Amino acid sequence: MRRPYITNDEMDIIAESVLSQAGLSTEWQGAVVKVDIDTLIEFEYGLEIVWQNIDYLSEDGIVLAAIMPKRKQICMNETKMELFMSKMGTMNFSKAHELGHWILHVLEQQDYEQLSFDDSEAYFCRGGQSVPQKRYKQICLQLLYLCPERL
């Protein structure tokens, strides 16, 4: 069952837990330390990062990335590679966002491995939209584990 609302304090706790479980400090170390989001995704959560054309997921074709729960994959949209290369941080931000979907919407399901996801089922957000409250929380989480608030 999805949680309808997560407070900012809960977001902090979740983000710190993600970093702590990966052996990353959540305390100021005198300098900003880059979080290797690929390592976090692949080795801490066992998800595979793949590149493919996923424009078909949305009529407007504006999908940067998606999570495929049954396949345990984060699919990065290869047709958006130019955007990822030209806008610093967009690629890592998108990967972190998809990891947030995994943490908040898949892992919280009891016995998630027993859930019967359709093989083609994907969770994704579209670009160019206003940000509703639930998506705002998703963005907060990805920012917190890329750079915790207290840092």
C-alpha positions in Angstrom: 0.0 0.0 0.0 1.4 3.3 -1.0 1.9 6.0 1.6 -0.3 9.0 0.7 2.0 11.5 2.2 5.5 11.6 3.6 6.6 14.4 5.8 9.9 16.3 5.3 11.2 14.8 8.5 10.4 11.3 7.2 12.2 12.2 4.0 15.3 13.1 6.0 15.2 9.8 7.8 14.7 7.8 4.6 17.5 9.6 2.9 19.9 9.3 5.8 19.0 5.6 6.0 19.8 5.1 2.3 23.2 6.8 2.7 24.0 5.1 6.0 23.2 1.6 4.7 25.6 2.3 1.8 28.3 3.3 4.3 28.2 6.9 3.3 28.5 9.7 5.8 25.5 11.9 6.5 27.7 14.3 8.6 29.6 17.3 7.2 33.2 16.2 6.4 34.6 19.6 5.6 33.8 19.3 1.9 31.0 18.0 -0.3 31.5 14.3 -1.2 29.9 13.1 -4.4 27.5 10.2 -4.1 28.1 7.7 -6.8 24.4 7.1 -7.7 25.2 4.3 -10.1 26.9 2.3 -7.4 24.1 3.0 -5.0 21.5 1.8 -7.5 23.4 -1.3 -8.7 25.2 -2.6 -5.7 23.0 -1.4 -2.7 19.6 -2.0 -4.4 20.4 -4.6 -7.0 18.9 -2.7 -9.8 20.2 -2.7 -13.3 20.6 0.6 -15.3 19.8 0.1 -18.9 19.5 2.5 -21.9 16.7 2.2 -24.4 14.1 4.2 -26.2 11.2 4.6 -23.9 9.4 7.4 -25.7 6.5 5.0 -26.3 5.6 5.3 -22.6 4.1 8.7 -23.0 2.1 10.2 -25.9 4.2 13.4 -25.8 7.4 11.4 -25.8 8.9 13.3 -22.8 10.1 10.6 -20.5 13.7 10.8 -19.2 13.7 7.6 -17.3 11.4 4.9 -15.9 11.6 2.0 -13.4 10.5 -1.5 -14.5 9.8 -3.3 -11.2 9.5 -6.8 -12.5 12.8 -6.5 -14.4 14.5 -4.6 -11.5 15.7 -2.1 -14.0 16.0 1.7 -14.3 15.6 2.5 -17.9 17.2 5.7 -19.1 15.8 7.1 -22.3 18.5 6.9 -24.9 16.7 9.4 -27.1 17.4 12.0 -24.3 21.1 11.5 -24.3 21.8 14.9 -25.7 19.9 16.5 -22.9 21.7 14.4 -20.3 25.0 15.4 -21.7 24.2 19.1 -22.1 22.5 19.7 -18.8 24.8 19.0 -15.9 23.3 16.8 -13.3 20.2 15.8 -15.2 21.3 12.2 -15.7 22.1 11.6 -12.0 19.0 13.5 -10.9 16.9 11.2 -13.1 18.6 8.1 -11.8 18.1 9.2 -8.2 14.5 10.0 -9.0 13.8 6.5 -10.3 15.6 5.0 -7.2 13.2 7.1 -5.1 10.3 5.4 -6.9 11.9 2.0 -6.0 12.4 2.9 -2.4 9.0 4.7 -1.8 6.7 2.6 -4.0 8.2 -0.8 -4.5 10.3 -1.7 -1.4 7.5 -0.5 1.0 5.2 -3.2 -0.4 5.3 -6.2 1.9 6.9 -9.2 0.1 7.4 -7.0 -2.9 9.2 -9.9 -4.7 5.9 -11.8 -4.6 4.0 -9.0 -6.2 2.9 -9.8 -9.7 4.1 -6.8 -11.8 3.3 -7.0 -15.5 6.6 -7.4 -17.4 5.9 -4.2 -19.3 4.7 -2.2 -16.3 6.7 1.0 -15.8 6.6 3.9 -13.4 7.8 7.2 -14.8 7.2 10.9 -14.6 6.9 13.2 -17.5 9.0 16.3 -18.0 7.6 19.8 -18.6 4.7 19.5 -16.1 3.9 21.4 -13.0 5.0 19.5 -10.0 2.2 17.9 -7.9 2.7 17.4 -4.2 3.5 13.6 -4.4 6.1 14.2 -7.1 7.5 17.1 -5.1 8.2 14.6 -2.3 9.9 12.3 -4.7 12.2 15.1 -5.8 12.9 16.0 -2.2 14.1 12.4 -1.5 16.4 12.3 -4.5 17.9 15.6 -3.6 18.4 14.5 0.0 20.4 11.4 -0.8 22.4 13.2 -3.4 23.1 16.0 -0.9 21.6 15.6 2.6 20.2 18.8 4.1 22.6 19.0 7.0 25.5 19.0 4.5 
